[in-house]
């Protein structure tokens, strides 16, 4: 006898956990399935964000690795910092976040199945039968549900049993080292969300240093893959270790390597993903919720879970499908911001020279405070910084024109005086 659920959520990441949490709170019978045996495994997200998601999703302090109040961007030549006078954001402990969401789901009646990977799905009458395999014993299990949520991230495993059905996807990859360092090293970065731009420290992307709990740093690098490489191709491992050895100036004996994790992101430009098909609803990275410019994904993954839950709730109550409404509402809310960020990401990460990046950072630093930068990077409110940069360039151009006229006037006066002497 196959056990039945209202909803099966495949994938225990932030989107999957939030989805199970939402639907179990509404009283539905939910099964959350995670392929790893522990949420501490594959702890791949750098998880830097503002304070807003903590309130938006009612998250406890226990999921926070550290708080940050400053932003730093190291270019090839110069370091630009924006100082805050209070906490502006957090770096989440990704494993603890997922564990909290699963535990909160269980608290409201959901079942959580760990250590089982998705195999296939089949349809019987008005239900979806989803097959899983125990990663240790290789035992196969099957469960029935009225609807299945694909929260398998960029793999999109449940939505697409055949990769040929996928839309065209842009590929990005990243790697991150979790290292324990001496207090004097940690203290430099403990209050700052720290990024690297430019070819010296990154390639077609950016690198970072984020502080976690006492004396632990996350150091990583990510890149977009493009068809043409104009310079020497360096691996993410090489770039990350370059930051550790050359920027932090650490030897192998100066730090303890706690973990190395990473992954590949497969992203659909302009959000062309399939949101719903044959009782399968996609959320999180399965609908490209990682922002292409700043890389923030957790907040938007959880927002997609919240929105999808509203449509799933209506479907389970009245049996009427309106998941096209889910797709339209998500795209209406995010498409323009995503397209602007895609354009900016391609320019900054793959087109701009180091000099161009440096010039822009210098201009941004002159005209903006930390709140304006946060609004641009995390909330995609570009108008303030563009307006300020525009005013700066207008001011500089006006001064340049004035100086040109001053030089011409001085030159004319000198000529006049020379004539008078003659």
Secondary structure, 3 states (H helix, E strand, C coil): CCEEEEEEEECCCHHHHHHHHHHHHCCCCEEEEECCCCCCCCCCCCCEEECHHHHHCCCCHHHEEEEECEEEEECCCCEEEECCCCCCEEEECHHHHHHHHHHHHHHCCCEEEECEEEEEEEEECCEEEEEEEECCCCCEEEEEEEEEEECCHHHCCCCCCCHHHCCCCEEEEEEEEEEECCHHHHHHHCCEEEEECCCCCCCCEEEEEEECCCCEEEEEEEEECCCCCCCCCCCHHHHHHHHHHHHCCCCHHHCEEEEEEEEEEEECCCCCCCCEECCEEECHHHHCCCCCCCCCCHHHHHHHHHHHHHHHHHHHHHCCCCHHHHHHHHHHHHHHHHHHHHHHHHHHHHHCCHHHHHHHHHHHHHHCCHHHHHHHHHHCCCHHHHHHHHHHHHHHHHHHHHHHHHHHHHHHHHHHHHHHHC
